[in-house]
């Protein structure tokens, strides 16, 4: 769900409204909404204004699930109040990732004459997640009439055009993992270093007792779970690792050092007034036991610090923050460690950060950075991107991971099994209610299947011939031909191979095969005619 995405625990972050100069805050600072809200307060004696103001107050403290319930029950005769209630109901649904419902109520608010142009921007965002790209473009264009050149809206249009232009699927295979799930929302899988026998992930339960239900998401508190891999390659039933059903604390988005002895995670806290903080915590393991969580001091308590990702060497911590000096929304930052002291945070720059939101960083064992963004051109909500630092250019080279790693929904929280092209990610794809689940992904290896046949000059099979294959990638194998003179090798792509055939009474045969440029598994059939030696002829 969208709110889930904005905090490790999906509840604390507020989306910023796209504005080319300073990117004003949605709701709390918007001149359109602020003026209307102040008017409601001044006219609070009127029943309609008072009812609407009560819902706005709930929304503004971030209790989106509760606000949606409140606005759904409002019924006004006046079109102005209908428009306002529909807009806030749409924003509440948008916050919790329910694009279908959000789009319907944005459209209703506009039909009732809502004067706030921001409704068109968020209508475009919601329609894009519904894959209604042409309608989304119309909504973005309407918004651009009020905010010419807005980068977020222009990227939204670019995203729609990219999705409509028959984008090519990558070779990745993505499937839902049905073992790593608790009833509710499950997200942000992680491994403890190179130990791939245990997986950790965050989860928010559905159907918990009312007193344990969070008013923001309508789900239970976020808890970090762990699961052990069974002997069949699946996973045993997940068990709680950190956290409980305390609705005032959320723990999630774990990240481990390569040796598995430190775990960084996000902790969000709440009070009766609403969300009160998002901090990065660290736990250290000693003697087989985990110590108590400690807060990492990165800045003022009023700021957001979340979604930690520790580098393979354990010296650089990447994270998400709304601290000053960014590009708008939530940005990715990094901080280096000198001994036990963390230095000054450094923004990752404009190649990665946009006026929208960049979140959920992850550093692979090969040093490549992965993150999610709804500001860079993508296929839906949050998309997963790969970033690699170019020393020569002095900047990040950023690539969208494409379909099907990304989808029209929110995709985030990726983790690889070391250097192999397989792992897990989080996605809300396929969920009408915007609930996240954990998916497995794998990039199948490209194979060149060499099927050879060795014949003599009379086209009769040469059996028991020795066949040797040598590649410039280090491959060195051998086999013998069957009674039918056939042999088979499974070879890797991106290499040159020489195949030698040796048989008694025949001159040697040779095959040259190049597998460079292959983009899918393919078969290569080759027939070799061996010429008999002169001595054999006599």
C-alpha positions in Angstrom: 0.0 0.0 0.0 1.1 3.5 -0.7 1.2 4.6 2.9 3.2 1.4 3.7 5.7 2.6 1.2 6.3 6.0 2.7 7.7 4.7 6.0 9.4 1.4 6.7 6.1 0.9 8.3 4.3 2.7 5.7 2.6 5.2 7.9 4.8 8.2 8.6 5.8 9.8 5.3 3.6 12.4 3.7 3.7 12.9 -0.1 4.8 16.3 -1.3 2.9 18.1 -4.0 4.9 18.7 -7.1 5.8 22.4 -7.5 8.8 23.4 -9.6 10.1 26.0 -7.2 9.8 24.6 -3.7 7.3 21.8 -4.0 4.7 22.8 -1.6 3.2 20.4 0.9 0.0 18.7 0.1 -2.9 19.6 2.3 -1.0 21.3 5.1 0.5 24.1 3.0 -1.5 24.1 -0.2 -3.0 27.6 -0.6 -6.1 26.1 -2.1 -6.7 23.6 0.7 -5.4 25.8 3.5 -7.8 28.5 2.5 -10.7 26.1 2.4 -9.7 24.6 5.7 -9.5 28.0 7.5 -12.9 28.8 6.1 -14.3 25.6 7.6 -12.8 26.5 11.0 -14.3 30.0 10.9 -17.7 28.6 10.0 -17.4 25.8 12.5 -20.8 26.5 14.0 -22.5 25.2 10.8 -23.2 21.5 10.9 -21.8 20.8 7.3 -18.6 22.7 7.9 -18.1 21.1 11.3 -18.5 17.6 9.9 -16.1 18.2 7.1 -13.6 19.9 9.4 -13.6 16.9 11.7 -12.7 14.6 8.8 -10.0 17.0 7.6 -8.4 17.0 11.0 -8.2 13.2 11.0 -6.7 13.3 7.6 -4.1 15.9 8.4 -2.7 13.9 11.3 -2.2 11.0 8.9 -4.9 8.7 10.0 -5.9 7.8 6.5 -7.9 4.6 7.2 -10.0 6.3 9.8 -10.4 9.4 7.6 -11.7 7.3 4.7 -14.3 5.8 7.0 -15.3 9.2 8.2 -15.6 10.8 4.7 -17.5 7.8 3.3 -20.3 8.5 5.8 -20.6 12.2 4.8 -23.6 13.1 2.7 -24.0 16.8 1.8 -26.7 18.6 -0.3 -24.2 21.3 -1.2 -21.9 20.6 -4.2 -19.0 22.4 -2.6 -19.0 20.1 0.5 -19.5 17.1 -1.7 -16.5 18.1 -3.8 -14.3 18.6 -0.7 -15.4 15.3 1.0 -14.8 13.4 -2.3 -11.3 14.9 -2.6 -10.3 14.0 0.9 -11.8 10.5 0.5 -9.8 10.1 -2.7 -6.6 11.3 -1.0 -7.2 8.9 1.8 -7.5 6.0 -0.6 -4.5 7.2 -2.5 -2.4 7.2 0.6 -3.1 3.6 1.3 -2.5 2.5 -2.3 -6.0 1.9 -3.4 -5.7 3.5 -6.9 -9.0 2.2 -8.2 -11.1 3.8 -5.5 -8.9 7.0 -5.4 -9.4 7.6 -9.1 -13.2 7.3 -8.9 -13.4 9.8 -6.0 -11.0 12.3 -7.7 -13.3 12.2 -10.7 -16.3 12.7 -8.5 -14.7 15.7 -6.8 -13.9 17.3 -10.2 -17.5 16.7 -11.4 -18.7 18.5 -8.3 -16.6 21.5 -9.3 -13.5 21.2 -7.1 -11.3 24.2 -7.7 -8.0 22.6 -6.5 -5.9 21.7 -9.6 -3.9 19.2 -7.5 -6.8 16.8 -7.9 -5.8 16.5 -11.6 -2.2 15.5 -10.7 -3.3 12.8 -8.3 -6.0 11.7 -10.6 -3.2 11.2 -13.2 -1.2 9.2 -10.8 -4.1 7.0 -9.9 -5.2 6.4 -13.5 -1.6 5.5 -14.4 -1.6 2.8 -11.8 -4.9 1.6 -13.2 -3.2 1.5 -16.6 -5.7 4.0 -18.0 -2.8 5.8 -19.7 -4.7 8.1 -22.2 -7.0 9.4 -19.4 -4.0 9.8 -17.1 -2.3 12.0 -19.8 -5.4 14.2 -20.0 -5.3 14.6 -16.2 -1.6 15.5 -16.2 -2.1 18.0 -19.1 -5.0 19.7 -17.2 -2.8 20.0 -14.2 0.0 21.5 -16.3 -2.3 24.3 -17.3 -2.0 25.5 -13.7 1.6 24.6 -13.1 3.4 24.9 -16.4 6.5 22.8 -16.8 5.9 20.8 -13.6 8.6 18.0 -13.7 6.5 15.4 -11.9 3.5 15.8 -14.3 5.8 15.8 -17.3 7.5 12.5 -16.0 4.0 11.1 -15.5 3.1 11.8 -19.2 6.5 10.3 -20.2 5.7 7.2 -18.1 2.3 6.8 -19.8 3.8 7.1 -23.3 6.5 4.6 -22.4 3.9 2.1 -21.1 1.7 2.5 -24.2 4.6 2.0 -26.6 4.6 -1.8 -26.3 7.6 -2.0 -23.9 9.6 -5.1 -24.3 9.6 -7.6 -21.4 12.9 -8.5 -19.9 13.8 -12.2 -19.4 13.2 -12.0 -15.7 10.5 -14.4 -14.3 8.5 -13.1 -11.3 6.2 -15.3 -9.2 4.3 -14.8 -5.9 5.9 -16.5 -3.0 3.1 -18.1 -1.0 5.2 -19.1 2.0 6.5 -15.7 3.0 3.2 -14.2 3.9 1.3 -13.3 6.9 -2.4 -12.4 6.5 -2.1 -8.7 5.5 0.8 -6.7 4.0 4.3 -8.3 3.6 7.3 -6.4 2.3 11.0 -5.6 2.3 12.7 -9.0 2.4 16.4 -9.2 3.5 19.2 -11.7 4.1 21.7 -11.5 6.9 24.9 -11.2 4.9 25.7 -14.3 2.8 23.4 -16.5 4.8 20.6 -17.3 2.4 19.1 -20.0 4.6 17.1 -17.5 6.6 15.1 -14.6 5.3 13.7 -11.6 7.1 10.8 -9.4 6.1 8.3 -6.9 7.5 4.6 -7.6 7.9 1.4 -5.8 9.0 -1.4 -8.2 9.9 -5.1 -7.9 8.9 -7.8 -8.8 11.3 -6.1 -7.9 14.5 -8.1 -6.7 17.5 -9.5 -3.2 17.2 -7.4 -1.8 19.9 -4.3 -3.0 18.1 -5.4 -1.6 14.7 -3.5 1.4 13.4 -5.8 4.2 12.4 -3.6 5.1 9.5 -3.5 1.9 7.6 -6.3 -0.1 9.2 -3.8 -2.9 9.8 -1.8 -4.1 12.7 1.7 -2.8 13.7 4.6 -3.7 11.5 6.7 -6.5 12.8 9.9 -8.0 11.4 9.5 -11.8 10.8 12.1 -14.5 9.9 11.7 -17.8 8.1 14.1 -20.7 7.7 14.5 -22.5 4.4 13.3 -26.1 4.4 15.0 -29.1 2.8 12.8 -28.8 -0.3 13.9 -25.2 -1.2 10.8 -23.7 0.3 10.3 -21.8 3.6 9.1 -22.8 7.0 6.3 -20.9 8.7 7.5 -17.3 9.5 7.9 -16.4 13.2 8.2 -12.9 14.8 11.8 -11.7 15.0 11.4 -8.1 16.3 8.3 -6.1 17.4 4.8 -6.9 18.7 1.3 -5.7 18.3 1.9 -2.4 20.0 0.0 0.1 17.8 2.4 2.9 18.9 5.5 1.3 17.4 6.3 0.0 13.9 9.6 -1.9 13.1 10.6 -2.8 9.6 12.9 -2.6 6.5 15.8 -4.5 8.0 19.3 -4.4 6.4 22.3 -6.5 7.6 26.0 -6.1 7.4 27.9 -8.7 5.3 29.0 -10.6 8.4 25.4 -10.6 9.7 26.4 -9.1 13.1 24.6 -5.7 12.7 21.0 -5.2 11.7 19.8 -1.7 10.8 16.0 -1.0 10.6 13.4 1.7 10.8 11.3 2.4 13.8 8.2 4.6 13.6 6.5 5.8 16.7 3.0 7.3 17.3 1.1 9.2 19.8 -2.6 10.2 20.2 -1.8 13.2 18.0 -0.6 11.0 15.1 2.9 9.9 13.8 5.7 11.3 16.0 8.9 10.1 14.4 10.8 7.8 12.1 14.3 6.8 13.1 17.0 4.4 12.0 18.0 1.9 14.7 20.8 -0.6 14.9 21.1 -3.9 16.8 24.4 -5.7 17.3 24.9 -9.5 17.6 27.4 -10.8 20.1 27.8 -14.4 21.4 24.8 -15.5 19.3 22.5 -12.9 20.9 21.1 -9.7 19.7 21.5 -6.6 21.8 19.0 -3.9 22.5 18.2 -1.5 19.6 20.1 1.8 19.6 19.1 5.0 17.7 21.6 6.3 15.1 21.8 10.1 15.5 21.4 11.5 12.0 19.6 14.8 12.6 16.7 16.5 14.4 13.9 14.3 15.8 11.4 16.3 13.7 12.9 14.9 10.5 12.3 11.6 8.8 15.2 9.1 8.7 14.2 5.7 7.4 14.8 2.7 5.1 18.5 2.0 5.9 20.7 0.1 3.5 24.2 -0.8 4.7 27.0 -1.2 2.1 28.9 -4.5 1.7 31.9 -3.2 3.6 29.7 -1.9 6.4 31.1 1.7 6.2 28.4 3.5 4.2 24.7 3.7 5.3 22.2 4.7 2.6 18.8 6.0 3.9 15.7 8.1 3.1 15.1 11.5 4.6 13.2 14.7 4.2 16.0 16.7 5.7 16.8 20.2 4.1 19.1 20.3 1.1 17.3 17.7 -1.0 15.4 17.9 -4.3 11.9 17.7 -2.8 9.8 14.9 -1.5 11.8 12.1 0.2 15.4 11.8 -1.1 18.1 9.2 -0.8 21.2 10.1 1.3 24.3 8.4 2.5 26.6 8.7 5.5 30.0 7.1 6.1 31.2 5.6 9.3 34.6 6.5 10.9 35.1 4.0 13.7 31.9 4.2 15.8 31.0 7.7 14.6 28.8 8.5 11.6 29.7 11.5 9.5 27.6 14.2 7.8 24.8 13.0 5.5 25.4 13.6 1.8 22.6 13.8 -0.8 22.9 11.3 -3.7 22.2 14.0 -6.3 19.9 14.8 -9.2 20.5 11.6 -11.2 18.7 9.7 -8.4 16.6 12.1 -6.5 13.6 14.0 -8.0 11.0 16.4 -6.7 8.9 13.2 -6.0 10.0 10.3 -3.7 12.9 8.0 -3.8 12.9 5.3 -1.2 13.8 1.7 -0.2 17.5 1.7 -1.1 19.5 -1.6 -1.2 23.1 -2.2 -1.9 24.0 -5.5 -3.7 27.2 -7.4 -2.8 28.7 -6.2 -6.1 28.2 -2.6 -4.9 25.4 -1.6 -7.2 22.6 0.5 -5.6 18.9 -0.3 -6.1 16.0 1.9 -5.0 12.4 2.8 -5.8 11.1 6.0 -7.2 7.7 7.5 -8.3 9.5 10.5 -9.8 11.6 8.9 -12.5 9.8 7.6 -15.6 8.3 4.2 -14.8 5.4 1.8 -15.5 3.1 2.6 -12.6 3.5 3.6 -8.9 6.9 3.1 -7.4 9.4 1.4 -9.8 12.7 -0.3 -9.0 15.9 1.2 -10.4 19.5 0.2 -10.6 22.2 2.8 -10.1 26.0 2.5 -10.7 28.5 5.2 -10.0 30.6 6.2 -13.1 34.0 7.5 -12.0 34.8 8.9 -15.4 31.5 10.8 -15.7 31.4 11.7 -12.0 27.7 10.8 -11.7 25.2 7.9 -11.2 24.0 5.9 -14.2 20.4 5.0 -13.5 18.4 2.3 -15.2 14.8 1.2 -14.8 14.7 -2.6 -14.3 11.8 -2.9 -16.7 8.9 -5.4 -16.9 8.1 -7.7 -15.2 10.3 -6.7 -12.2 8.2 -3.5 -12.3 4.5 -3.3 -12.9 1.6 -0.8 -12.9 1.5 -1.1 -9.1 4.1 -0.3 -6.4 7.3 -2.3 -6.7 10.0 -1.9 -4.1 12.2 -3.6 -1.5 14.4 -5.7 -3.7 17.0 -8.1 -2.5 19.4 -10.5 -4.4 20.9 -13.8 -3.4 24.5 -12.5 -3.5 25.7 -12.1 -7.1 23.2 -14.5 -8.6 20.4 -13.0 -10.7 17.6 -14.2 -8.4 16.0 -12.9 -5.2 12.9 -11.3 -3.8 11.0 -8.1 -4.1 7.8 -6.5 -2.7 4.9 -5.5 -4.9 1.2 -4.5 -4.6 0.5 -5.9 -8.1 -2.8 -7.9 -8.2 -4.2 -6.4 -5.0 -7.3 -4.2 -5.3 -6.7 -3.1 -1.7 -3.1 -2.1 -2.3 -1.7 -4.8 0.0 2.0 -5.7 -0.6 3.2 -9.3 -1.0 6.7 -10.8 -1.5 7.5 -12.1 -5.0 10.4 -14.3 -6.2 12.3 -13.3 -9.3 15.0 -15.0 -11.4 16.8 -14.3 -14.6 17.1 -17.7 -16.4 20.5 -18.3 -17.8 20.9 -18.0 -21.6 22.1 -21.4 -22.9 23.5 -22.3 -26.3 22.5 -26.0 -26.9 25.0 -27.4 -29.3 23.6 -30.6 -31.0 26.3 -32.2 -33.1 26.5 -35.2 -35.4 29.7 -36.8 -36.6 29.5 -38.7 -40.0 32.0 -40.3 -42.3 32.1 -39.5 -46.0 29.5 -42.0 -46.7 27.2 -40.2 -44.2 27.4 -43.1 -41.8 27.6 -42.2 -38.0 31.0 -42.3 -36.4 30.5 -43.6 -32.9 32.8 -43.3 -29.9 34.6 -40.3 -31.4 36.1 -38.0 -28.8 34.7 -34.5 -28.7 36.4 -31.6 -26.9 35.1 -28.1 -26.4 37.2 -25.1 -25.3 35.9 -21.6 -24.8 37.4 -18.2 -24.2 35.4 -18.1 -21.0 37.4 -21.0 -19.5 35.1 -23.8 -20.5 37.0 -27.1 -21.2 34.8 -30.2 -21.5 34.8 -33.5 -23.4 32.4 -36.3 -24.4 32.1 -39.1 -26.9 29.6 -39.6 -29.7 26.7 -42.1 -29.4 26.1 -45.1 -31.6 24.3 -42.6 -33.9 27.3 -40.3 -34.0 25.6 -37.5 -32.0 26.7 -35.4 -29.1 25.3 -32.5 -27.1 26.8 -29.6 -25.1 25.1 -26.9 -23.1 27.2 -23.8 -23.4 27.0 -20.3 -21.9 26.3 -17.1 -23.9 28.8 -14.4 -24.6 31.7 -16.6 -25.5 33.6 -18.1 -28.5 34.0 -21.9 -28.6 36.2 -24.3 -30.6 34.9 -27.9 -30.8 37.5 -30.6 -31.8 36.4 -34.1 -32.9 39.0 -36.9 -32.8 38.3 -40.4 -34.1 40.6 -43.3 -34.9 41.1 -43.7 -38.6 39.9 -40.2 -39.4 41.4 -36.7 -39.8 40.3 -34.4 -37.0 37.2 -32.3 -37.4 36.5 -28.8 -36.0 33.5 -26.5 -35.3 33.7 -22.8 -34.4 30.8 -21.4 -32.5 30.1 -17.9 -31.2 27.4 -17.2 -28.6 27.9 -13.4 -28.4 24.7 -11.3 -28.8 22.3 -14.0 -27.7 19.2 -12.7 -25.9 17.5 -16.1 -25.4 18.2 -19.8 -25.2 18.7 -21.3 -28.6 19.8 -24.6 -30.3 22.6 -24.9 -32.7 22.8 -28.0 -34.9 26.1 -28.8 -36.6 27.1 -31.8 -38.7 30.8 -32.7 -39.1 32.0 -34.9 -42.0 35.2 -36.7 -41.1 37.6 -37.8 -43.8 39.3 -41.1 -43.5 43.1 -41.1 -43.2 45.1 -42.5 -46.1 46.4 -45.4 -44.0 42.8 -46.3 -43.1 41.8 -46.1 -46.8 44.5 -48.7 -47.7 
